[in-house]
Structure formats: structure tokens, C-alpha cells
Amino acid sequence: MIAMPSAQTTLHEQAAKELLRRMFDAAIASAQPALCIPPHLPEAPRGRLIVVGAGKASAAMARAVEENWQGPLSGLVVTRYGYAVPCKHIEIVEAAQSCPRCGGNAGRTANA
């Protein structure tokens, strides 16, 4: 004879799944560059801020800096294909991992 789960067990499991989902969503949201970059921006230097970055999240991080920086800035960020976001003052270059078959030299020659 197979025991059927009780309605109380099913409700408990559903509540646990909902709690885990809310925790997961909160963790993902807190790691978004638009939320976690602004509190860590430095004091404005004399002159302009120069932003340099590389990696999948670097374009989103560059945008977060642009949106929260009060002074002049410029820079260059290299990100993986498909991860670019528009920026006004920071150049975003998409490239592949550096290997001859992958097109990895595209990022290197974009500004040549």
C-alpha cells in the first residue's frame, strides 16, 4: 500500500518552495550592478573618472557607474558577445574568449 501525502504535508512543501523561491529572487536582485555598484563608488577625483573593465557583467557595471556618477567619465569595457548594454561615455566592446578559432582578437582590434 502506497501512502498518499496529506494535505498538510503538501501545504508545508508548497510554503517551503515559495520561501526558497523568494530567497533566491532576493539574492539575485541584490547582486544586480544597478543596486550593488552605487554604494561602492569612490569620492570624485580631480579631473575625470576612467572606467576599465572586462567580463560578462562588466558592461552592466559600467552602465551602473554612468548612471550614478556626477562628474566626467570615460572608459573601455570588454564583455562577451550578447552581454553589451548601451552606455553614453564608456565604450563597450564585445569579444569572445581569446583563442584563434573563437574570434577573440575582435576586441583587440576594435579600437586599433
C-alpha positions as CSV (number, residue, x, y, z in Angstrom):
1,M,0.0,0.0,0.0
2,I,1.4,3.4,-1.0
3,A,0.9,6.2,1.5
4,M,-0.6,9.4,-0.1
5,P,0.8,12.7,1.2
6,S,-1.5,14.5,3.5
7,A,-2.9,17.9,2.5
8,Q,-0.9,19.4,5.4
9,T,2.4,18.0,4.1
10,T,1.6,19.3,0.6
11,L,0.9,22.8,2.0
12,H,4.1,22.7,4.0
13,E,6.1,21.7,0.9
14,Q,4.4,24.5,-1.1
15,A,5.2,27.0,1.6
16,A,8.8,25.8,1.7
17,K,9.1,26.1,-2.1
18,E,7.7,29.6,-2.0
19,L,10.1,30.7,0.7
20,L,13.1,29.3,-1.2
21,R,11.9,31.0,-4.4
22,R,11.6,34.4,-2.6
23,M,15.1,33.9,-1.0
24,F,16.6,33.0,-4.4
25,D,14.9,36.0,-6.1
26,A,16.2,38.3,-3.3
27,A,19.7,37.0,-3.7
28,I,19.7,37.6,-7.5
29,A,18.2,41.1,-7.2
30,S,20.8,42.1,-4.6
31,A,23.6,41.1,-7.0
32,Q,22.4,43.3,-9.8
33,P,25.0,46.0,-10.6
34,A,22.4,48.8,-10.5
35,L,22.0,48.0,-6.8
36,C,25.4,46.9,-5.6
37,I,27.7,49.3,-7.5
38,P,26.5,52.8,-6.3
39,P,27.3,52.4,-2.6
40,H,30.9,51.5,-3.5
41,L,31.7,54.3,-5.9
42,P,34.7,56.4,-4.7
43,E,34.9,60.1,-4.0
44,A,35.1,62.1,-7.2
45,P,38.8,62.6,-8.3
46,R,40.1,65.8,-9.7
47,G,39.5,65.5,-13.4
48,R,37.6,62.6,-14.8
49,L,36.9,59.0,-13.7
50,I,38.3,56.4,-16.1
51,V,36.5,53.1,-16.2
52,V,38.2,49.9,-17.4
53,G,36.5,46.5,-17.2
54,A,36.3,43.0,-18.6
55,G,33.9,40.1,-18.2
56,K,30.3,39.2,-18.7
57,A,29.0,41.6,-16.0
58,S,31.3,44.5,-16.9
59,A,29.0,46.3,-19.3
60,A,26.1,46.3,-16.8
61,M,28.6,47.5,-14.1
62,A,29.8,50.3,-16.4
63,R,26.2,51.4,-17.0
64,A,25.6,51.5,-13.2
65,V,28.7,53.7,-12.8
66,E,27.5,56.0,-15.6
67,E,24.0,56.3,-14.1
68,N,25.3,57.2,-10.7
69,W,28.5,59.2,-11.4
70,Q,28.1,63.0,-11.1
71,G,31.4,64.1,-12.8
72,P,33.1,63.5,-16.1
73,L,34.0,59.9,-17.0
74,S,35.1,57.8,-19.9
75,G,36.4,54.3,-20.4
76,L,36.5,51.0,-22.2
77,V,34.9,47.7,-21.2
78,V,35.2,44.4,-23.0
79,T,32.4,41.9,-22.5
80,R,31.3,38.6,-24.0
81,Y,29.1,38.6,-27.1
82,G,25.5,39.1,-26.1
83,Y,26.2,40.9,-22.8
84,A,26.6,44.5,-24.1
85,V,24.4,47.3,-22.8
86,P,24.3,50.9,-24.1
87,C,26.5,53.4,-22.4
88,K,27.0,57.1,-23.3
89,H,30.5,57.7,-22.2
90,I,32.1,54.3,-21.7
91,E,32.8,52.3,-24.9
92,I,31.5,48.7,-24.8
93,V,33.3,46.1,-27.0
94,E,32.0,42.6,-27.4
95,A,34.5,39.8,-27.9
96,A,35.0,36.1,-27.5
97,Q,37.4,34.2,-25.3
98,S,40.9,34.7,-26.6
99,C,41.5,31.8,-28.9
100,P,42.3,31.8,-32.7
101,R,39.1,29.9,-33.6
102,C,36.8,31.9,-31.4
103,G,37.2,35.4,-32.8
104,G,38.9,36.5,-29.6
105,N,41.0,39.1,-31.5
106,A,38.0,41.1,-32.4
107,G,38.1,43.0,-29.1
108,R,41.8,43.8,-29.5
109,T,41.3,45.2,-33.0
110,A,38.1,47.2,-32.4
111,N,40.0,50.3,-31.3
112,A,43.1,49.8,-33.4
